[in-house]
Structure formats: structure tokens, C-alpha cells
Amino acid sequence: FAEVNPNHNPEMPAALVELAFHDNATDVEYLKEPEFRRDASRAMYRAIVRYFAEKAGTSPVFLPEPPTAVQLRRGG
């Protein structure tokens, strides 16, 4: 694929992500699910962070995960 060929620009990392096929009913259902989209985007984000950390010779540092089971309590 010319779009991701490093010979065109070796300084710019590139990736071709094929996550699902719009003409496959099972894939379409996955794409509709927020959890699937969250997991897929999180995996891509983490891969990018790892790539640049490795390039810099450092350990990857990730943003904290979003909170779960958030509660509001009234003090009294």
C-alpha cells in the first residue's frame, strides 16, 4: 500500500487499520457497540504510545482509565 510505504516518508510512521467490514453483518453489529469501539480505540492509542516510547527509549506512560461505578453521596 503506497499510503503506508515508509519509502515515501521514513520520518512519518503509518499504519493501515482494518477494524471491520461494513458488508459483514457480524462486523456491523460490533461497530454499533460502544464497548467494542472503546476497546478498539484504546488498543490503537496504547500501540501509538508504546511506539513513541520505544522510539524515545523510554517506558510508555498511559493516561489513567476512566472511572467506573461512580457514585454521589450526600453527607449528612
MARBA-3410 file (N, C-alpha, C, O; in Angstrom, 1 decimal):
76
0.8,-1.2,0.0,0.0,0.0,0.0,0.9,1.2,0.0,1.7,1.4,0.9 ~ 0.7,2.1,-1.0,1.5,3.3,-1.1,1.3,4.2,0.1,2.2,4.9,0.5 ~ 0.1,4.2,0.6,-0.2,5.1,1.7,0.6,4.9,3.0,0.9,5.9,3.7 ~ 1.1,3.7,3.2,1.8,3.3,4.4,3.3,2.9,4.1,4.0,2.4,4.9 ~ 3.7,3.2,2.9,5.1,2.8,2.4,6.1,3.7,3.1,6.0,4.9,2.8
7.0,3.2,3.9,7.9,4.2,4.6,9.0,4.8,3.6,9.6,5.7,4.0 ~ 9.1,4.3,2.4,10.0,4.9,1.4,9.5,6.2,1.0,10.4,7.0,0.5 ~ 8.3,6.5,1.1,7.8,7.9,0.7,8.1,8.9,1.8,8.4,10.1,1.4 ~ 8.1,8.5,3.0,8.4,9.4,4.1,8.9,8.6,5.3,8.0,8.3,6.1 ~ 10.1,8.3,5.5,10.6,7.4,6.6,10.4,8.0,7.9,10.6,7.3,9.0
10.2,9.3,8.0,10.1,10.0,9.3,8.7,9.9,9.9,8.5,10.1,11.1 ~ 7.7,9.6,9.0,6.3,9.5,9.5,5.8,8.1,9.6,5.7,7.4,8.6 ~ 5.6,7.6,10.8,5.1,6.3,11.0,3.6,6.2,10.4,2.9,7.2,10.4 ~ 3.3,5.1,9.9,2.0,4.9,9.3,1.4,3.5,9.6,2.2,2.6,9.8 ~ 0.1,3.4,9.6,-0.5,2.1,9.8,-1.8,2.1,9.1,-2.5,3.1,9.0
-2.1,0.9,8.6,-3.4,0.7,7.9,-4.2,-0.1,8.9,-3.9,-1.3,9.1 ~ -5.3,0.4,9.4,-6.1,-0.3,10.4,-7.4,-0.8,9.7,-8.2,0.0,9.2 ~ -7.5,-2.1,9.7,-8.7,-2.7,9.1,-9.5,-3.3,10.3,-9.1,-4.4,10.8 ~ -10.5,-2.6,10.8,-11.2,-3.0,12.0,-12.3,-3.9,11.7,-12.6,-4.8,12.5 ~ -13.1,-3.6,10.7,-14.3,-4.4,10.4,-14.7,-4.1,8.9,-14.1,-3.2,8.2
-15.6,-5.0,8.4,-16.1,-4.8,7.1,-17.5,-4.4,7.1,-18.3,-5.1,7.8 ~ -17.9,-3.3,6.5,-19.3,-2.8,6.5,-20.3,-3.7,5.9,-21.5,-3.6,6.1 ~ -19.8,-4.6,5.0,-20.7,-5.5,4.3,-20.8,-6.9,5.0,-21.4,-7.8,4.5 ~ -20.3,-7.0,6.2,-20.4,-8.2,7.0,-21.3,-7.9,8.2,-21.0,-7.1,9.0 ~ -22.4,-8.6,8.3,-23.4,-8.3,9.3,-22.8,-8.4,10.7,-23.2,-7.6,11.6
-22.0,-9.4,11.0,-21.4,-9.5,12.3,-20.5,-8.3,12.6,-20.6,-7.8,13.7 ~ -19.7,-7.9,11.7,-18.8,-6.8,11.9,-19.6,-5.5,12.1,-19.3,-4.7,13.0 ~ -20.7,-5.4,11.4,-21.6,-4.2,11.5,-22.1,-4.1,12.9,-22.2,-3.0,13.5 ~ -22.5,-5.2,13.5,-23.1,-5.2,14.8,-22.0,-4.9,15.8,-22.3,-4.1,16.8 ~ -20.8,-5.4,15.6,-19.7,-5.0,16.5,-19.4,-3.4,16.5,-19.3,-2.8,17.5
-19.5,-2.9,15.3,-19.2,-1.5,15.1,-20.3,-0.6,15.8,-20.0,0.6,16.1 ~ -21.4,-1.1,16.0,-22.5,-0.4,16.7,-22.4,-0.4,18.2,-23.0,0.4,18.9 ~ -21.5,-1.3,18.7,-21.4,-1.4,20.2,-20.4,-0.5,20.7,-19.2,-0.5,20.3 ~ -20.8,0.4,21.6,-19.8,1.4,22.2,-18.6,0.7,22.9,-17.5,1.2,22.8 ~ -18.8,-0.5,23.5,-17.8,-1.2,24.2,-16.7,-1.6,23.2,-15.5,-1.5,23.4
-17.1,-2.1,22.1,-16.2,-2.6,21.0,-15.4,-1.4,20.5,-14.2,-1.5,20.3 ~ -16.1,-0.3,20.2,-15.4,0.9,19.7,-14.4,1.4,20.8,-13.3,1.9,20.4 ~ -14.8,1.4,22.0,-13.9,1.9,23.1,-12.7,1.0,23.2,-11.5,1.5,23.2 ~ -12.9,-0.3,23.1,-11.7,-1.3,23.2,-10.8,-1.1,22.0,-9.6,-1.2,22.2 ~ -11.4,-1.0,20.8,-10.6,-0.9,19.6,-9.8,0.4,19.6,-8.6,0.4,19.3
-10.4,1.5,20.0,-9.7,2.8,20.1,-8.6,2.8,21.2,-7.6,3.4,21.0 ~ -8.9,2.2,22.3,-7.9,2.1,23.4,-6.7,1.3,22.9,-5.6,1.7,23.2 ~ -6.9,0.2,22.2,-5.8,-0.6,21.8,-5.0,0.2,20.8,-3.7,0.1,20.8 ~ -5.6,1.0,19.9,-4.8,1.8,19.0,-4.0,2.9,19.7,-2.8,3.1,19.4 ~ -4.7,3.5,20.6,-4.0,4.5,21.4,-2.8,4.0,22.2,-1.7,4.6,22.1
-2.9,2.8,22.8,-1.9,2.2,23.5,-0.7,1.8,22.6,0.5,1.9,23.0 ~ -1.0,1.3,21.4,0.0,1.0,20.5,0.8,2.2,20.1,2.1,2.1,19.9 ~ 0.1,3.3,19.8,0.8,4.5,19.4,1.8,5.0,20.6,2.9,5.4,20.3 ~ 1.3,5.0,21.8,2.1,5.4,22.9,3.3,4.5,23.1,4.4,5.0,23.3 ~ 3.1,3.2,22.9,4.2,2.2,23.0,5.3,2.5,21.9,6.5,2.5,22.1
4.8,2.8,20.7,5.7,3.0,19.6,6.6,4.2,19.9,7.8,4.1,19.7 ~ 6.0,5.3,20.3,6.8,6.5,20.5,7.7,6.4,21.7,8.8,7.0,21.8 ~ 7.2,5.7,22.7,8.1,5.4,23.9,9.3,4.6,23.5,10.4,4.9,24.0 ~ 9.1,3.6,22.7,10.2,2.7,22.3,11.2,3.6,21.4,12.4,3.4,21.6 ~ 10.6,4.4,20.5,11.5,5.3,19.7,12.3,6.2,20.5,13.4,6.5,20.2
11.7,6.7,21.6,12.4,7.6,22.5,13.3,6.9,23.5,14.1,7.6,24.3 ~ 13.2,5.6,23.6,14.0,4.8,24.6,13.5,5.0,26.0,14.3,4.9,27.0 ~ 12.2,5.2,26.2,11.6,5.4,27.5,10.5,4.4,27.7,10.1,3.6,26.8 ~ 10.0,4.3,28.9,8.8,3.5,29.2,7.6,4.2,28.8,7.4,5.4,29.0 ~ 6.6,3.4,28.3,5.3,4.1,28.0,4.6,4.5,29.2,4.6,3.9,30.2
4.0,5.7,29.1,3.1,6.3,30.1,1.7,6.5,29.6,1.6,7.2,28.6 ~ 0.8,5.8,30.1,-0.6,5.9,29.6,-1.5,6.7,30.5,-1.2,6.9,31.7 ~ -2.5,7.3,29.9,-3.4,8.1,30.7,-4.2,7.1,31.6,-4.3,5.9,31.2 ~ -4.7,7.6,32.7,-5.5,6.7,33.6,-6.8,6.3,32.9,-7.3,7.0,32.0 ~ -7.2,5.1,33.3,-8.5,4.6,32.7,-9.7,5.4,33.3,-9.6,6.0,34.4
-10.7,5.6,32.5,-11.9,6.3,33.0,-12.5,5.6,34.3,-12.4,4.4,34.4 ~ -13.0,6.4,35.2,-13.6,5.8,36.4,-14.8,5.0,36.0,-15.5,5.2,35.1 ~ -15.0,4.0,36.9,-16.2,3.1,36.8,-17.0,3.2,38.1,-16.4,3.5,39.1 ~ -18.2,2.8,38.1,-19.1,2.8,39.2,-19.0,4.1,40.0,-18.8,4.0,41.3 ~ -19.2,5.2,39.4,-19.2,6.5,40.0,-20.4,6.6,40.8,-21.5,6.3,40.4
-20.3,7.2,42.0,-21.4,7.4,42.9,-21.4,8.8,43.5,-20.3,9.4,43.7 ~ -22.5,9.3,43.8,-22.7,10.6,44.5,-23.4,10.3,45.8,-24.4,9.7,45.9 ~ -22.7,10.7,46.9,-23.3,10.5,48.2,-23.5,11.8,48.9,-22.6,12.7,48.9 ~ -24.6,12.0,49.5,-24.9,13.2,50.3,-24.4,13.0,51.7,-24.8,12.1,52.4 ~ -23.5,13.9,52.1,-23.0,13.8,53.5,-24.1,14.4,54.5,-24.9,15.3,54.1
-24.1,13.8,55.6,-25.1,14.3,56.5,-24.9,14.3,57.9,-25.7,14.7,58.7
END
